[in-house]
Amino acid sequence: MIHSTEMRRAPEILASILPGLLQRAPLTPEKVQFAWRAAVGPQLARATRVELRERRVIVRADDRRWTDEVERAAHLIVPKLRVLLGEDNVLGLAIPER
């Protein structure tokens, strides 16, 4: 039987091992998508598409509201992506104009 304290520790354990697992995997579009979803959460991930180009994560959003959200949260998102994808692989975000 799993106790509630063990259930609360599961996300902590996953957060501690996930970066190491991801950093060892090849830098593929799927890995970038996975890291993006882990960094921003499922709702924002569904409303955006990303690709890694020249060490910048290019973000395209469904509409301006999501673009604004990404811009507001960039200072939180970029450090998470650096942990998941490797410090040297991510310089920052780029949001092309529509």
KALIN-V188049 format. One record per residue. N is the residue number from 1. SS is DSSP state (H for helix, E for strand, C for the rest). PHI is phi in degrees with one decimal (999 if undefined). PSI is psi as a letter, one per 20 degrees, with the letter a starting at -180 (* if undefined). Layout:
n=[N:N]
ss=[SS:SS]
phi=[PHI:PHI]
psi=[PSI:PSI]
This chain:
n=[1:2:3:4:5:6:7:8:9:10:11:12:13:14:15:16:17:18:19:20:21:22:23:24:25:26:27:28:29:30:31:32:33:34:35:36:37:38:39:40:41:42:43:44:45:46:47:48:49:50:51:52:53:54:55:56:57:58:59:60:61:62:63:64:65:66:67:68:69:70:71:72:73:74:75:76:77:78:79:80:81:82:83:84:85:86:87:88:89:90:91:92:93:94:95:96:97:98]
ss=[C:C:C:H:H:H:H:H:H:H:H:H:H:H:H:H:H:H:H:H:H:H:H:H:C:C:C:C:H:H:H:H:H:H:H:H:H:H:H:H:C:H:H:H:H:H:C:E:E:E:E:E:E:C:C:E:E:E:E:E:E:C:C:H:H:H:H:H:H:H:H:H:H:H:H:H:H:H:H:H:H:H:H:H:H:C:H:H:H:C:C:E:E:E:C:C:C:C]
phi=[999:-93.3:-91.8:-61.7:-67.8:-69.2:-66.2:-69.1:-77.4:-56.4:-62.1:-65.1:-65.8:-60.9:-63.4:-81.2:-99.9:-57.9:-56.9:-63.6:-66.1:-67.2:-63.8:-80.7:-79.9:-61.2:-83.7:-109.4:-57.1:-65.7:-65.3:-62.5:-60.9:-62.3:-63.8:-60.7:-61.6:-66.0:-78.9:-109.5:94.0:-66.4:-66.9:-67.9:-62.4:-67.2:-91.9:-136.2:-127.4:-133.1:-149.4:-100.6:-138.8:51.5:65.1:-115.9:-87.9:-84.1:-115.6:-119.2:-108.7:-63.3:-154.8:-62.0:-59.6:-72.3:-59.9:-60.1:-63.5:-62.9:-61.2:-64.4:-97.8:-54.8:-66.1:-96.4:-72.3:-58.4:-60.0:-65.1:-64.4:-64.0:-66.1:-78.7:-104.1:108.9:-52.3:-81.1:-90.5:-129.5:-86.3:170.7:-105.0:-133.9:-120.5:-63.5:-72.4:-81.3]
psi=[p:p:q:h:h:h:h:h:h:g:h:g:g:g:h:h:h:g:g:g:g:g:h:i:q:q:n:r:h:h:g:g:g:g:h:g:g:h:h:i:r:h:g:h:h:h:j:q:q:q:q:p:p:l:j:p:o:p:p:p:q:h:r:h:g:h:g:g:g:g:g:h:j:h:i:h:g:g:h:g:h:h:g:h:i:p:g:i:i:o:h:a:q:p:o:q:q:*]
